[in-house]
Amino acid sequence: MKHGLVLPLLGAALALSGCGDSPADAFAKARSEYAAHRYSAARLHLVSGLEEEPGNRAMQLLQARTLIAMGDGDGAGGVLDRVAGGAARSGELAQLSAEAALLRNQPDAVTGYLGADGSSEAERLRAIAAIQQGKPDTARAAFERAIAGDPNPRVLTDYGRFLLVAGEGEKTRTLLAQAVKLAPDSFDVLMLRGQIASIDGDLAGALDAYSKASKSYPENRAALVAHASVLGDLGRAAEMKPLLERLTAFAPDDPSVVWLRARSAQLAKDWEGVRSAVQPQEARLAVTHPARIPYGEALLRLGNPQLAAAQLEPILRAQSNNRTVARLLAEAKLAGGDSVGARAVLTQFAGDPAAPIEDVALMAKIAAAQKSPDAAQWQARARFPSAQSLAAELGSADAAMRARNWARAILIYDHALEVTDGKNVMVLNNQAYCLAMAGSLDRARELADKALKLAPANPSVLDTAGWVRVKAGKDIAEARALLRRAAAAAPQNQTIRAHLAEAERAAV
């Protein structure tokens, strides 16, 4: 699969190629661009230099490395064939040839290129070839030989990914720790860091890793996709936009790009935007492709419930425990006049004592449409959620807050305040903090002060009340007093100490 991006505009290409540069100047610029991971620009400078010195081996090898970095195995293979000139390959030439073969999905060629090379890098390439051949035991053995030698970050992270798929997460973390010590900001380390953080539910950590990868490697499609994806998980559609513009310009038909465009539009409730992202590619997407979920919701919101159900039913058959899809499908069936089908879809989910209020409220609508004897029970349950459902809802909000997914946490805490007496101190406090972090400072202060009246000695409440004032740039003296009290009550709390330090620096 190609992960690189290429510049589509001839004018930009001509500008970057540095017309009139000597071969030496072109080569120097190419090396600089390559070091900065701007591979499209490096490639153009190399083309310019090689026009005058077509046999320059150093330039040809850098050209091959550049094309490999861009995911162009065919182009790299052609360059390397010219360098080899029919002779046996060894060292860097053999390893680059093996990597280009892997990009072309030609694992059988790797053995011939590498010969007796026993380096860690050669063993890594053998391991990847074995994975492509469907030989996991052979791959594992090659990886073990690689890390027994002098492993580089790619060896460690590639083996880590292999072990992660095999369910050996702890060993993956050990390998990642080794790789971090060697090259903390390398592409492979950042991407594996992000992957593990995502698995752990640490979306803030994943965002940190993926954003660094996409900034440091601005032409890597995998980094851009991962960065945009975690922003979508965090509900930050506005921040997805520039990443999606870059991805769409270079890879408009890539299914992962289609999904991200649909996800971004769904977050903004731009249903026409969802449809325009998915509909042109609909025939190319698998029936269970994730882009069909926002597409199904868009069709429902645009008044096409039968078409929506057609998108969602195959996904629910394949993912029978997917509550979100079940809810959308039940809503689509109800909107299409099939209340019996809607009830059949939603019953197992809404019947759960810990079911979210959305499921219960939808079941109440379905029961009312059927004039079912239990309609009143469902309606009462929707008005007064069970302790289990409320606890589950607050657990989801707390998890979203820890992941810095302010938008999701705000929605859940808002609902909790609506269905309770609105006096739960920690709900008020957490909602105030999330609102402050999301920039809704007036309402944040209102809720923070309400929590403060209810629990004036609670260090977390004191911290939020003070922090809201600091964020708003108002009543800084009062903010300092609140935060000093919070720090005195919880002297080991690093967050409170950081907030107090910022308040002390703020202008009154």
N, C-alpha and C positions, 0 to 999 in steps of 0.2 A: 504494500500500500504506500502511496506517495504521501508524505507528510509536509513537504515543502510548499511554499507559495511562490508564484512567479509574477513578475510585473507585466500587466497586460497592455500597457500603453507604449507605443513605439517611441513617442517623444521622451518618455522617462528613460527608456532603454538607451536611446542615443545620448541623452545627457549623462547617464551613469557610465557609459562606455569610455568616456574621456577621449573623444576623437583627437588625434594628434599626439597622444602620449607615446613616448618611446616604450619598447617592450619592457625595459627595466622599471620605468615609472608605472606602467600598467600592472606589472607583477607586484610591485610594492603596494599599490592601492588594493590589489586583490587580497594580499596577505592581511592588510589592515581590516578590510571588510570581513574577511573570513574570521579573523580573531574576534570581531564584534558580532559574529553570527548573522551578518547581513549577506546571506548566500547569493541572492539574486544579483546584487551589485558586484560581488566577488566574481561571479560567473561571467558577467559582461566584461569586466576588466581583463579576465583571462582570455576571453574570445578575442579581444582587441590585441593583447600581447602575442597570442599564438598565431594570429594572422601573419605577423612578420617573422616569428621564430617558431614555426610549427613543430620543430623537433626538440624544443626546450623541455627536457625531462622533468625538471623541478616544477615548471608551470603545468605540465600535463598531470603530474601527480596531485598537485593542488586542485586542478580542475576535477579530477576524479573524486577527491575527498569532498569537494564542494557539491558535486552532483549527488553523491551518496547522502550528504547531509540534507539535501533537498528531496531525497527519496527517489531519485531518478536512476534506478539500477541499469536500465538500458543504455542511457547516455554514458554513465560511468564505465559500464562494461566495454563500450566501443572505444573510449579513450584508453583504457587499460590494455585492450587488444593491440592498439597502435604502439603503446609503449613497449609491450612485450615483443612485438614483431615476430611472433611464432616461437620464441625461445622459452625455455622453462622459467617459471616464476618463483621467486623466493622473497623472504623478508616482507617489507612493506607492500611491494607489488602483489605478492601472493595473498596477503591478508586483505588488501583492498579488493582484489579480484573475488575473493570468497564472499566479502560483504556485498559486493554488487550482485553476485549470484543469488544471495539470499533475498535481496530486494526483488529479484526477478522470479522468486520462488523456485529456484533450481538448486535444492540442497545437495543433490547427488554430485554436483560439480565441486563442492567445497573440499571434499577429501582429496581430489586430484590437485587442486590449487595449493593446499596446505602441506601436502607431503608429510615429511617427518617433523615439521615444526611443532615443538612441544611447549611453546610459550603459553602463558595464561590467556593472552588474546586469541591465539589459535584455538585453544580449548573452548573458549567462549563461543567462537564461531562454529566449532563442531557441535557444541550443545544446541545452538539455535538451529543448525541444520537438522539435528536429530528431532527437535520439536516439530519442525516442518514435516519430517518424515513420519511423525506419529510414533516415535520411539522414546517415551519418557524415561525409561531406565537408562538408556544410552546417554540421554541428555544429562541426567543427574550425575552419572559417572564422569562425564566431561566437565561439568561444572565443578565437581569435587576436585578434579585434577587442577582446574584453573585456580581455585582459591587456595590450593595447597602450594602453588607457586608464588608468583608476585602479583596478586590480583589488583586490577585497576578498578575505578568506580563502576565502569560498565559491567565488568565481570560480576561484581558484588550485587549490583542492582538488577541485572538480568536474572541472576540466580534467585535473587529475592522475589522477583515477580513470578518466576517458575514455582517457587515454594509456596507463595501466596495462593496461587491457583490450586496447589495440592493440599491446601488447608494447613500449612505449617507456618502460621503467622509469627510465632515467637522466634523461629530461626530467621525469618525474613527481617524482623526488627533488629536482630543481632547483626545481620549483614548490612542493613541500612546504617546502623551506628558506625560500623567500620568505614563505610563509604563516605559518610558525613565528615569523618575526621580527615579523609583524603581530599575531598573536593565538595565542600558543603553547598556550593552554588552551581554545580554542574547540572546540566539538563536532566540526566538520568536520576540523580539524587533528588532533585526537586520534584520530579514527577512521581517517584516512588513515595516520597514523603507525603505528597498530596493524596495519593491513593490510600495509604495506610490511615491518614487522618480522616478521610472520608469514611472508610470502613469503621473507624472508631466513633463516628458521629461528631468528630471535631471539625465542623465546617469552617470555623475561623482559622484553624491550622491548615486545612486544605486550601482555603483561599490564599493564605500567605504564601504557600509553596507554589501554587499554580500561577498566581499573579507575578511572582518573581520569575517563573519560567517563561511566561508569555512576554514579559518585558525584556528579559535577557536574550530570548530566542524569538524575536518578533516575527519570524517567517515560519515557525513550526506550527503546523495545523493542529497537532495533538495537544500542544500547550494552550493554544487559543481555545480549542473546544473544551478542554478541561476547565480552564478559567471561566469561560462563559457558563458552563454547566453548573459549577458550584455557586456562581452568582444567581443563577436561576433557582437553585435550591434554597438560597437565602432570600428570595423574593425581591432581588435588586435589579429590576428590569432596566432601569435607566442606565446602570453601569454596564449592562450587557450590550447596549446599542453599539458603541464603537468597535467592540470585538466582533459583533455579528456583521457589521458593515465590511470589515476586513475579510472575514470568512466568506461572506456572500459574493464579494467581488472576485474571489479566486476559486471558490468551490461551491457554486450555487446549487449543484445537484447532489452534493454529498449528503447522505441520509442523516448524518449527525448534525449537519448545519440546518437542514430542514427542520429537524426536531427542535433545535435551539431557537430558531426563528419563531416556531409555533409556540414554544414555551414562553418566550419573551412577550409575545402578543397576548397569550392567555393571562399572564400576570397583570397586564395592563387592561384586561377585559376588552381587548381590541379583537372582536370576533371576526371581522372582515380580514384583519391582518393575519389571523390564524388560518383562515381559509385560503388566502392568497399565498401563504407560505407552503401549505401542504397540497392543495388541490392539483397544481401542475405536476407534482411528483407522485401522486396517489398510486398510479398504476405500478410504479417501481418499488413501492414500499411493501414489506412483508405485512401480512394481515394482522400481526401482533406488534408491529413496530410502535414504539412509544409515541411517535408523533401523531398516531391515530387517536390518542386519548384527548389531547387538546382539540384536535380536529372534530372529534365526536361532540365535545362540549360546544364548540363553535357552531356546529350544525344545529344543535339543540337550541342554543340561544338565538339563532337566526331563523327559527321557526320551521326547522326540518327534522322533527323528532324521529321519523322512520329512518331517514338516512343516518341520523346519529346512532340509533340502535344498531344499524347494520355495521357501523364502525366498531362499536363497543362490545357486541356479543362475542365475537371470536376471541377478544382479549380476555374477557371474563371466563370463557371456557378454558383458556390456557392458564389463567391466573385466578383460580377460583376463590382465593382469599383476598383479592384486591378490593378493599372496601371502597376506594374512590371510584373505581370503574363501576362497581355494583350500584353505588348511589346515582351516578350519572345515567346508567342504563335504566334503572328503575324510574328516574325522573323522565327519561325519554319515552318509556313505555306509557307512563301515566299521561304525558302530554299528547301521546298518539292515541289515547282512548283505551289502552290496554291495562286497566287497573289490576286485573287478575295476574297478568304477566309481571307487572311492577311489584306486586306483593310477593310473588314467588321469588323474585330476584333479591329483595331486600330483607325478607323475614329473618334469615339466619344472622344478619348483621344487626338489625334493629333490636332483635330479641336479646342480644347480649346486655347484661346489666350495666356494663361499662361502655355501652355504645355512645358515640358522640351525639350531641343534641341534633346535628343535621340529619342523622339517620332517623332518629325518633320523630322529628318534625315532619320529615317526608313520609314516614309510615302513617302519621296522623292524617296527612292529606290523602293518602291512598285509601285508608280506612273510611274517611269521610266520603270520598268519591264512590266507594262501594256501598255506602250506607251500612257498614258493618256494625254488628253489635258492640265490638270493642273499640269503636272510634273514640268514644269519650275517654276511655282509659289511655289511649295513645295521646290524646290531646292533653290530658292532665299530666302525663309523664313528660311531655314536651315543655309544659309550663314549669314543672317542678322536677328538674333532673335528679336522678338518684345520686346518693353519696359516691357510689362507685364511678358513675360516669363523670361526675364533677372532679373526682380525684384523678381520673385518667386524663381529663382535659387539662387540669393544672399541671400534671406531669409533662404533658406535651408542650405546654407553654414554657415551663421551666427549662426543658431541653432546648427549645428554640432560643430562649434567652441565652443559655450557655453557649450556643452555637452562633450567637450574635445575629440571629435571624429575627431582627426587630419587628419586621412587618408581620410575620406569622405569630410571634408572641403577643403583639398588640391585639390582633384579632381574637385570640383565645382569651386573653385576660379581659377584654371588653365584654365578651360573652359571659364570662364568669361573674363579672360585676352586674350584668343585666339580670341573671337568673338567681342571684343571691340578694342579700340586703345591702350590698355595696359597702360593707363595713369590715371586710376581711383585710387586716392590716398588711399582710404580706402581698396579697393580690394588688392592693392599692399601691404599695411601695414598688413592686416589680413593674407594674404597668407604668408608673411614673418614670422609672429609670429607662424603660424601653422607649417611651415617648421622647424622653430627653435625648437619647442616643439617636433617635430617628429625626430629631429636629423639631418636634411638636412641643415647644417649650412652655407655652402658656398653660396648656392642659396638663403637662407634666407637673408644673408647679402646683396647680390646683389639687391634683391627686396626692402629691407628695406632702403638701401641707395638711390635707385631710388625714393621711396616715400619721403624720407627726402629732396631731391632736389626740389621736387614739393611743399612740405608743411613743411618748416623748423621750423615753430613755433608751429605746432600742437603737443599737449602733448602726444597723443597716438602714433604718428609717432616717436617722440623723444624717447619715452619709448621703442618701438620695436627696433629701431636702437641701443639703448644702451644695451638692453637685449640680442640681438643677439650677440653682442660682448662679453658680460659676459658669455653666454652659450658656446661660442667658446674658451674662455680663451685668447682672443686676444685684444689688444688695450684697456686695462682696464682703463687707464687714460682717454681716449676719451669716453669710456662708462660711466664713472662717470660724466663727464661733460654733456653729453647728458641727463642722468637720473636726474641730478640736475636741468637742465632747465625744464625737464618734470615735476618734482615735484613742482617747483616754479610756473609753469603754471596751475597745477591741484593739489593743496595742499591736497585736501580731498581724492584723489584717493589712496586707500589702496594697489592696485596692484603695482602702480608706486613706492610707498614708500617701499614696500617689495623688489622690484627689485633694488632700490637704496641701500638699506641696504645690500643686497648681494654683490653688486658691491663694496661697501666700505670695505667689509670684504675680497674681492678677492685680491690675490697677483698680483702686477703689473708685 
